[in-house]
């Protein structure tokens, strides 16, 4: 599974760094590093929608406050 987080200017301001750090922590805690590839990219073109994240190409808007629930529902449940 490929999870990509936007680290462009707008998403950075909205909290992409804490989102990335929390995802790294959750992947490590669940021992899923062999199944989940975390990556970063610059602008996904949806700057108004918060921190942009894709899971195998499917778009999601995530924030530092929602990243844990997002991980459980959209990542862990699919592995």
Backbone torsions as a table, in degrees:
resi	resn	phi	psi	omega
1	UNK	NA	134.2	179.2
2	UNK	-109.2	122.9	178.0
3	UNK	-115.7	121.6	-177.5
4	UNK	-120.1	131.4	-179.7
5	UNK	-114.6	132.2	175.9
6	UNK	-70.4	131.8	176.9
7	UNK	-119.5	21.2	177.1
8	UNK	-69.0	174.3	-173.6
9	UNK	-54.7	-51.9	-176.0
10	UNK	-64.0	-45.5	179.8
11	UNK	-68.9	-33.4	177.3
12	UNK	-60.7	-45.0	179.6
13	UNK	-62.6	-33.8	-177.8
14	UNK	-85.7	-0.9	172.4
15	UNK	112.6	27.7	-178.8
16	UNK	-63.4	-33.3	179.9
17	UNK	-62.8	-50.9	176.7
18	UNK	-62.2	-31.9	177.4
19	UNK	-64.2	-47.0	178.9
20	UNK	-61.1	-46.4	-178.3
21	UNK	-61.6	-41.0	179.5
22	UNK	-68.4	-41.5	177.1
23	UNK	-61.7	-42.3	177.1
24	UNK	-59.5	-43.7	-179.6
25	UNK	-63.7	-45.0	-178.1
26	UNK	-67.8	-40.7	177.8
27	UNK	-62.1	-43.7	179.2
28	UNK	-66.1	-44.7	-178.4
29	UNK	-61.1	-37.2	-178.4
30	UNK	-89.0	4.0	-179.0
31	UNK	54.0	47.2	-177.5
32	UNK	-111.5	12.2	-176.1
33	UNK	-63.7	-21.2	177.4
34	UNK	-82.9	-11.2	-177.5
35	UNK	-113.0	-17.4	-176.7
36	UNK	-122.7	125.1	176.1
37	UNK	-103.1	112.3	177.5
38	UNK	-91.0	133.5	178.6
39	UNK	-142.6	168.0	177.5
40	UNK	-122.6	156.5	176.6
41	UNK	-150.1	162.3	174.3
42	UNK	-88.9	-174.1	-166.3
43	UNK	-31.8	128.2	175.9
44	UNK	-97.9	0.3	176.4
45	UNK	83.0	10.9	179.4
46	UNK	-126.2	50.2	-171.5
47	UNK	-59.2	-27.9	-178.3
48	UNK	-74.8	-11.5	-170.3
49	UNK	-100.9	22.6	175.4
50	UNK	87.3	-158.8	177.9
51	UNK	-72.7	115.4	-176.6
52	UNK	-83.6	129.7	179.8
53	UNK	-134.8	137.5	171.9
54	UNK	-117.5	143.8	174.3
55	UNK	-120.2	109.7	-175.1
56	UNK	48.5	42.2	176.0
57	UNK	88.5	-10.3	179.0
58	UNK	-87.6	128.9	-173.5
59	UNK	-83.1	140.7	173.9
60	UNK	-140.2	152.3	172.5
61	UNK	-107.4	121.9	-174.2
62	UNK	-126.1	154.2	174.3
63	UNK	-131.4	165.4	176.5
64	UNK	-56.3	-29.7	-179.2
65	UNK	-76.7	-25.9	-175.8
66	UNK	-106.4	-0.2	-171.9
67	UNK	-63.9	-36.9	-179.3
68	UNK	-65.7	-45.8	177.8
69	UNK	-65.0	-39.4	176.5
70	UNK	-59.3	-45.0	179.6
71	UNK	-58.8	-47.7	-178.5
72	UNK	-61.8	-46.9	-173.0
73	UNK	-78.6	-43.9	-170.0
74	UNK	-102.7	-18.0	-178.6
75	UNK	-112.4	-63.3	-176.1
76	UNK	-58.9	-40.0	-178.4
77	UNK	-65.9	-21.4	-177.3
78	UNK	-93.9	-14.2	-175.2
79	UNK	-77.0	NA	NA
